[in-house]
């Protein structure tokens, strides 16, 4: 028969909790039943690190007595003067709150502004540009629109494309100049020619046209008043006459 130890005896005897930890099975048993009984039997390897040698103390000055360490001598660095680049020193302007309060200009400031304005006005030169809204340019465009034809209206409602009056005048002047040159080369003595009426300028033609329109409307107005007409037609004709008079004054 198996003999069993009483519980009191097992509690007093702790020998059974000491396990051999040199094997895997012993270590597992110790984890299960060992608890805090005894210390593990671990075979640690011996240290093989060599001891560090004591470094010799630095002896300055070539191992001479009463020598100082040259590395700690900063006497030369303290005496060395730092070279700074030359720069003009300006005093920082100081302002007071009263300086930012708006006030009237004094006489010196006003004179300076007026002098600058006079200089700019005297030195100003207008740029050289071709005028795009001059009377000559307007007359040229009107001439092209009247005699140059177009596609906005049917042919029967326009004068057709003809030679411009300005081009015709230039052609006549060139033909007269060539004829005078040939007469001079042939030795023909030129007789004083009779005064030839010069072609009227476009401005003169426009003035005559406006004058005729004013006269026609004035005659129509007299006839209408003689017939006793009143109302809107009479006012419209009077307005047209006034408009053409202003245009005539502007062109003259």
C-alpha positions in Angstrom: 0.0 0.0 0.0 1.1 3.5 -0.7 1.9 5.5 2.3 0.6 9.1 2.3 2.1 12.0 4.3 -0.3 13.9 6.4 -1.0 17.5 5.3 0.7 19.0 8.3 3.9 17.2 7.6 3.9 18.3 3.9 3.3 21.9 4.9 6.3 21.9 7.3 8.7 20.1 4.9 9.6 22.5 1.9 12.2 20.1 0.4 9.8 18.9 -2.2 9.6 22.5 -3.6 13.3 22.6 -4.5 13.7 21.6 -8.2 16.7 21.1 -10.3 16.6 24.0 -12.9 19.4 22.7 -15.1 16.9 20.8 -17.2 13.8 21.9 -19.0 11.5 19.6 -17.0 12.9 20.9 -13.7 12.3 24.5 -14.8 8.7 23.7 -15.8 8.1 22.0 -12.4 9.5 25.0 -10.6 7.2 27.3 -12.4 4.2 25.2 -11.4 5.1 24.3 -7.8 8.2 26.1 -6.7 6.8 29.5 -5.8 9.4 31.5 -3.9 11.3 28.5 -2.4 15.0 28.7 -3.0 17.0 30.4 -5.7 17.4 29.1 -9.2 20.6 27.2 -9.9 21.8 29.0 -13.0 25.3 28.5 -14.3 26.3 32.0 -15.6 29.4 32.2 -17.8 32.4 34.0 -16.5 33.2 37.5 -17.6 36.0 37.8 -20.2 36.1 41.7 -20.5 39.5 43.1 -20.0 39.9 45.9 -17.5 40.3 49.4 -19.0 43.8 50.9 -18.6 44.1 54.2 -16.8 44.9 57.0 -19.3 47.9 59.0 -18.4 47.3 62.6 -17.4 48.1 65.3 -20.0 51.3 67.2 -19.3 51.3 70.6 -21.1 54.3 72.5 -22.3 56.2 69.5 -23.5 56.2 67.9 -20.1 58.0 70.9 -18.5 57.5 72.1 -15.0 55.5 75.2 -14.4 54.1 75.1 -18.0 50.5 76.1 -18.8 48.1 74.4 -21.1 48.2 76.2 -24.5 44.7 75.1 -25.3 43.3 77.1 -22.4 45.2 80.2 -23.2 42.7 82.7 -24.6 44.8 85.9 -24.0 45.5 86.3 -27.7 41.8 85.8 -28.7 40.8 88.4 -26.1 43.2 91.0 -27.5 42.4 90.3 -31.1 40.3 93.2 -32.5 37.3 92.4 -34.6 37.3 94.2 -38.0 33.8 95.6 -38.8 32.8 96.9 -42.2 32.5 100.7 -42.5 29.0 102.0 -42.7 27.5 105.3 -42.3 25.6 105.6 -39.0 22.3 107.3 -39.2 20.4 108.5 -36.2 17.1 106.8 -35.8 14.3 109.3 -36.2 12.1 109.8 -33.2 8.4 110.6 -33.6 5.9 111.8 -31.2 2.1 111.3 -31.3 1.6 114.9 -32.3 3.6 114.2 -35.5 0.9 112.0 -36.9 -1.9 114.5 -36.5 -3.0 116.0 -39.8 -2.4 119.7 -40.1 -2.1 122.4 -42.7 1.1 122.7 -44.8 3.5 125.5 -44.0 4.7 128.1 -46.5 7.9 126.2 -47.4 6.0 123.0 -48.2 3.6 124.9 -50.4 6.4 126.7 -52.3 8.1 123.4 -52.9 4.9 121.8 -54.3 4.3 124.8 -56.6 7.9 124.8 -57.8 7.6 121.1 -58.7 4.3 121.7 -60.6 5.8 124.6 -62.5 8.8 122.5 -63.5 6.6 119.7 -64.7 4.4 122.0 -66.7 7.4 123.7 -68.3 9.1 120.4 -69.2 6.0 118.6 -70.5 6.0 117.6 -74.1 2.8 116.1 -75.6 3.3 112.7 -77.3 3.4 112.5 -81.1 0.4 110.5 -82.0 -1.8 110.4 -85.1 -5.1 112.1 -84.4 -8.0 109.7 -84.8 -10.8 112.2 -84.2 -9.7 115.3 -86.2 -11.9 117.2 -88.6 -9.7 116.1 -91.5 -10.1 112.4 -90.6 -13.9 112.9 -90.2 -14.1 114.5 -93.7 -12.0 111.7 -95.2 -14.4 109.0 -93.8 -17.5 111.0 -94.9 -16.1 111.2 -98.4 -15.4 107.4 -98.5 -18.9 106.7 -97.2 -20.5 109.0 -99.8 -18.4 108.1 -102.9 -16.7 104.8 -102.1 -19.8 102.5 -102.6 -20.7 99.9 -100.1 -22.7 96.7 -99.3 -25.2 97.9 -96.7 -27.6 99.2 -99.3 -28.6 98.0 -102.8 -26.7 99.5 -105.7 -29.6 101.5 -107.0 -29.8 103.3 -103.6 -26.1 104.4 -103.6 -24.0 106.6 -105.9 -21.8 103.6 -106.7 -18.1 103.3 -106.3 -16.6 106.4 -108.0 -13.4 108.4 -107.8 -13.2 110.3 -104.6 -13.3 114.1 -105.0 -10.0 114.5 -103.1 -8.3 111.9 -105.4 -9.7 113.7 -108.5 -8.3 117.0 -107.3 -4.9 115.5 -106.7 -5.0 114.0 -110.2 -5.8 117.4 -111.8 -3.0 119.1 -109.9 -0.5 116.4 -111.0 -1.6 116.7 -114.6 -1.2 120.5 -114.5 2.3 120.1 -113.0 3.4 117.6 -115.7 2.1 119.9 -118.4 4.0 122.9 -117.0 7.2 120.8 -116.8 6.9 119.7 -120.5 6.3 123.3 -121.6 9.3 124.4 -119.7 11.5 121.7 -121.4 10.2 122.6 -124.9 11.0 126.3 -124.3 7.4 127.4 -124.8 6.9 130.7 -123.1 4.0 130.5 -120.8 1.4 133.1 -121.2 -0.3 134.3 -118.0 -3.2 132.0 -117.8 -6.6 133.4 -116.9 -7.7 132.9 -113.3 -9.0 129.4 -113.1 -11.6 128.8 -110.5 -10.1 126.4 -108.0 -12.2 123.4 -107.1 -14.1 124.0 -103.9 -12.9 122.2 -100.8 -15.0 119.6 -99.1 -15.7 122.0 -96.2 -16.9 124.7 -98.5 -19.2 122.2 -100.2 -20.6 121.1 -96.9 -21.3 124.7 -95.9 -23.1 125.4 -99.1 -25.1 122.2 -98.7 -26.2 123.0 -95.2 -27.1 126.6 -96.3 -29.3 125.2 -99.1 -31.1 122.9 -96.7 -31.8 125.8 -94.3 -33.2 127.9 -97.2 -35.4 125.0 -98.4 -36.9 124.4 -95.0 -37.4 128.1 -94.4 -39.3 128.4 -97.7 -41.4 125.3 -96.8 -42.1 126.8 -93.4 -43.4 130.1 -94.9 -45.7 128.2 -97.3 -47.0 126.0 -94.5 -47.8 129.0 -92.3 -49.5 130.8 -95.3 -51.7 127.7 -95.7 -52.5 127.8 -92.0 -50.8 124.6 -91.0 -50.0 124.1 -87.3 -48.9 121.4 -84.9 -46.2 118.8 -85.0 -45.0 119.2 -88.6 -44.2 122.8 -88.1 -42.3 122.2 -84.9 -40.3 119.4 -86.5 -39.2 121.7 -89.4 -38.3 124.5 -87.0 -36.2 122.0 -85.0 -34.4 120.9 -88.2 -33.6 124.5 -89.1 -32.2 125.2 -85.6 -30.1 122.0 -85.7 -28.6 122.9 -89.1 -27.9 126.5 -88.0 -25.9 125.2 -85.1 -24.0 122.8 -87.4 -23.3 125.6 -89.8 -21.9 127.8 -87.0 -19.7 125.0 -85.9 -18.2 124.4 -89.4 -17.6 128.1 -90.2 
